[in-house]
């Protein structure tokens, strides 16, 4: 049975984002433990973990709109390849870091060149039929989550057997493999933005400006949801490896952290496509509110957990509901933007993700320093529930969203 061209491209990109996510989660979640190897004291490791995580997101938030604009101008496929090859080189640099400040510097370089996943999502959003948009983006999110499983498992195993520096080299080779796959097998002929007609080019993109995007209430609302969601998630993310080590003991901490962190990825594989299909049938806003409220309630339960296996079970449950937020937001964003703005709109979502991911570790590091990790779980849950209630009330006040970016 031969796949339709758009499905074939989607599945190639699915494996691409899987490899990209795997390379990321093989190494980045273990950076707080890597800080001990770089001479950081336990008393200050929480704050350093926040700084290290936030540094890449700061650069990513600034650069994402630029990469999105270049994707619309020069082609999304080129941006996928650019990001993949650059990240392969930067992951290799992690293996040679000797001080915490060098680690911060390499993380900033990582944030500067990012964009593999948003550009891949943008291609899929451009080629998927309208009636398959939610499930297609949900499937792509599941690919990211699949990488979230494989990465911590392989990364934790490599770190235990050979040291964390070898896991950085492995991550470099994996993202390079993903880039090579895109070079040889992904064509962008299905996307109108990839090959503008003669005499159009930049001029055709001029009516669809960033200034108009900021007047698009639907798009701005979804960007704000992404900022808040990523802020809440990343309040706890840098601390999880340390918390797992405290619950399970320092012996085999890398492997235990890898196994537990991978459970969110398992949940994402199961749930992301399901949420996309439910959004197509029941309404995307309804599913978004349900996921935010339920995920916030579940993560608050971590306050009471003091046993590793219970912590792992609650993490899995949290992952089931958390997995619905990003694909639903991406689908709503696509519905409220024009095709020729697609690369830049995904650039804006990447910037929102990065901005929230930058603020989250800093806020979480400060809360961990003064209040302890259990209260970070509570703060995370409250923020997510507040976001869900805000979306619900806002939706009730308006029956629809008219987009100044959508063409007539």
Secondary structure, 3 states (H helix, E strand, C coil): CCCCHHHHHHHHHHHHHHHHHHHHHCCHHHHHHHHHHCCCCCCCHHHHHHHHHHHHHHHHHHHHHHHHHHHHHHCHHHHHHHHHHHHHHHHHHHCCCCCHHHHHHHHHHHHHHCCHHHHHHHHHHHHCCHHHHHHHHHHHHHHHHHHHHHHHHHHHHHHHHHCHHHHHHHHHHHHHHHHHHHHHHCCCCCCCCCCCCCCCCHHHHCCCCHHHHCCCHHHHHHHHHHHHHHHHHHHHHHHHHHHHHHHHCCCCHHHHHHHHHHHHHHHHHHHHHHHHHHHHHHCHHHHHHHHHHHHHHHHHHHHHCCCHHHHHHHHHHHHHHHHHHHHHHHHHHHHCCCHHHHHHHHHHHHHHHHHHHHHHHHHHHHHHHHCCHHHHHHHHHHHHHHHHHHHHHHHHHCCCCCCCCCCC
